[in-house]
Amino acid sequence: MDKKFRTKKIPQFCYIRGTNVSCQPFPSVSNIHQTKSKINILAISGSLRPNSSNNAVITTAATLVAGEIDFIIYGGIGSLPHFDGSEPPTPEVTGFRKLVADADGVLICTPEYAFGVPGSLKNALDWTVATGEFANKPVALITAATGGDKAHSSLLLTLTALSARVVEKGTLLIPFVRSKMNTNNEVTDAGTIEAIKNIMDTFIDDINNQNLN
Ligand SMILES: Cc1cc2nc3c(=O)[nH]c(=O)nc-3n(C[C@H](O)[C@H](O)[C@H](O)COP(=O)(O)O)c2cc1C
């Protein structure tokens, strides 16, 4: 993992856009839980919208596991150049690849657009095909959209092509996501919150078990 995160002892909630990184401790974490950071999860949202419901789902996921892990939210997929296979890559591409490579697991949370995966997310993933950062990487996938099933299955296929290891029971489809949020852009539906908590617990358990072996 990047040194600037490794050196931090308190579980962090970091937001990365381009080369700007800002980290802060989870506000709800009590001191007793702030003793060590075991694993780090990189979260990637497939939405570029400021009031994105997928970003809200990621925030919910981060808050639900506050204190257990370092949680890095990558906000830079919109800054990556269109994939053209050029080498050497831009610093943004290099940075993105390194974040994926250094993560113990990657949580992808995405909407569906026109029955498919958002282009900016697919573009980001395409930048890792040749260099293999996703190979055997534990991945959890949440698709939050109106329907979302087509993007969900398409992305699972792409993750297969990347040789990612999608965690068993580590996928969640949240249809009609807007109806599960309040006007402050927070996930409020109890069943949805429970499902997000379950998927995160499964994801963290899987990563911890893998690290033990
Ligand atoms: C141009 C456009 C196309 C969309 N196409 C689909 C679609 O094919 N399937 C679907 O389930 N939702 C579709 N949606 C709805 C989005 O998935 C939904 O608004 C979602 O909440 C967007 O994610 P976000 O809030 O994280 O930005 C579409 C929305 C837009 C704006």
The ligand as an ORCA input file, in Angstrom:
! r2SCAN-3c Opt
* xyz 0 1
  C     -28.782      8.463    -19.221
  C     -29.270      7.474    -18.193
  C     -29.486      6.180    -18.544
  C     -29.924      5.255    -17.611
  N     -30.106      3.956    -17.979
  C     -30.446      3.047    -17.049
  C     -30.568      1.682    -17.413
  O     -30.386      1.273    -18.535
  N     -30.874      0.795    -16.424
  C     -31.086      1.183    -15.115
  O     -31.335      0.332    -14.280
  N     -30.996      2.483    -14.764
  C     -30.682      3.421    -15.709
  N     -30.573      4.727    -15.354
  C     -30.886      5.105    -13.988
  C     -29.618      5.151    -13.138
  O     -29.042      3.893    -13.023
  C     -30.005      5.682    -11.784
  O     -30.428      7.019    -11.944
  C     -28.881      5.642    -10.785
  O     -29.367      6.092     -9.552
  C     -27.729      6.494    -11.197
  O     -26.680      6.272    -10.283
  P     -26.115      7.444     -9.401
  O     -27.238      8.017     -8.593
  O     -25.067      6.793     -8.542
  O     -25.518      8.459    -10.318
  C     -30.164      5.663    -16.293
  C     -29.951      6.999    -15.940
  C     -29.513      7.888    -16.880
  C     -29.294      9.328    -16.475
*
